[in-house]
Amino acid sequence: MSFKRDVAFARTVARAAFIAPDPVRAARQFVHDYHAVVRQLTTRGLEPTIARTLAGIASLGAEPLKTARTLVEKFRDVWKTS
């Protein structure tokens, strides 16, 4: 319900849940991981919109926080060169 206005995010959650053996559990885990990543990235000073985008990508992986950190590093590298 908290994402009912974010259609893209709802699709991402549905896609993650659809391929899992237990779709409800997978959806809950995805949302939990997403919130944890967003919280960590924004606490470290990343702008919320960027944090949410990176969290959506990272939460699809096996290690969302590690993936998010890697994505932030790559994002910052690209930002520095532009």
N, C-alpha and C positions, 0 to 999 in steps of 0.2 A: 504493500500500500504506500509506503513512503517514497516509492519511485514511480508512481502512476503517471506523472507528467513527463517523465524521462523515458520516452519510447525506446531510444537507442539502448539505454541501460537495461530496460526490461527484456529486450531482444537478446542482449548479451547473457543475462541470467538464464533465459529460456534455452539458449544454445548450449550453455554449460550444463544445465540440468538434463537436457534431452539426451546427451550422450552417456550419462551416468547410469549405473545400475539402480541407484536410489535417487530419483530426480528431486524429491523434496529435500532430502538431506543435502544433496549437491547444491541446490539453490540457496539453502540456508548458509552453508559453508562459504559459498561464493560471496554472499552479502556480508557475512562476518569478516571474511578476509578483506573485502573491499573497504569496509569501514576502518579496519585496523590500519591498512595501508594509507588511506586518506588522512587519518589521525596522525600517523607518524610523519608523513611528508609535510603536512601543514604545520605541525609542531616544530619542524626543522626549518620553517620559513618559506616553503614552496607555496606559490600562489594557489589558492583552492581549485581553480578551474584546471590548472595543469596537474595538480595532485589527483583530482578525480579522473582525468583522462588516463594518467599513468596507472592509477589503481585499477581501472577497468581492464587494462591490458594485463597487468601483473597478476591479477586475481585468477586469471585463466590457467596459470602455471602451477606447478607442484609446490614451489616455494615463493609465494607472493611477495613477502617482504624483501627477500634477496633479489628477486627479479625487479622489484620497484627500485631498489637502490642502484642496480645496474642501469636501469632506464634513466634514472635521474642523472647519473654520471654521463651517459651518452647525450642526454638532453643538454646538459651544461657544456659539454665539449662542443656540440654543434652551435650552441648559443655564443660561445666565445669566438668561434671562427667566423661568425656572420657579422 
